[in-house]
């Protein structure tokens, strides 16, 4: 049996990874579950491997709160103390590794044919980097106030690894088949995870390579689907509580995965701000898209504000993250009325790097403790729309408070 590595992202929340355990057979599944460190039933350094009905299923579960067989417990993501009342995002990690024995089957993935073990390790490393970036990005104006703490804390409840292709379904027309998200969710019994265990996000590691279609983000909610998808309300089981599915491509890197979250953020904030019911000619008047981003129906930057995922304030085209041209913008002191202090910036402010741009941009979203006002009313904590969509909908929360 291989080693079991426990990585602690923040105090009290261990992530278990079954390290270097090849599947018993193609089509097998391995699940690593997070330990409840408050359990009175745990025993130090014990490893429990439970037999199950399926011969292709192994559940690896640690009963103790420290690493086994001398593995280090040093965090692989920088520790940070949470905000006074951060939103906790419990999540599931699901990976699909179609194999031809030792390697990923490139005939199925289109562009990934590396050894399975190497791709497993890559996805685990990228998962840690994504969590670190999202938590760092939720630190409101931490670029100026390093003591500000995250508004979001991510907890990995379980990781599931399938050694088989992504389930797909045929689409109309000549397009490649679409990932069958409903099939995946039903297979993992998503209802139990969401309604009984509080899961809010599901991260799927898979592939694209021109072989399958995917949605970068996809929401299931009793309040409707607000996501970077076609918003089909039948492609995921709808439950009593909201959950969001993110689909990553392990041929790419952490930046592309975090960009999925960026577009989901933009979808949520545009929806709350009413862009979907606002004539495009009036988008420049909206609080988020017009005043915060500084854009209009063109999606270009027309008044340098904070920009959006594809367009920093100095961008002249999509994905212009390394533009060294300077621009005057109120980004670092943004105020809804436009009275913020302007400064001269270019891509050097975020290292001319896409992932660093995403983190830097997220830190500008009004977070907990912000003192911003719009027409005399306080701005809400915008991370509420990521941290608890159901609460936001049930309370009819807007970007601006009462």
PyMOL commands that set and color helices and strands:
alter all, ss='L'
color gray80, all
select helices_A, chain A and resi 106-109+116-137+181-187+190-196+254-272+275-277+280-285+287-293+331-333+347-350+354-362+384-387+389-394
alter helices_A, ss='H'
color red, helices_A
select strands_A, chain A and resi 4-10+13-18+29-33+47-50+57-62+82-96+150-162+168-169+178-179+201-206+217-220+243-249+327-329+343-345+373-374+377-378
alter strands_A, ss='S'
color yellow, strands_A
deselect
rebuild
show_as cartoon
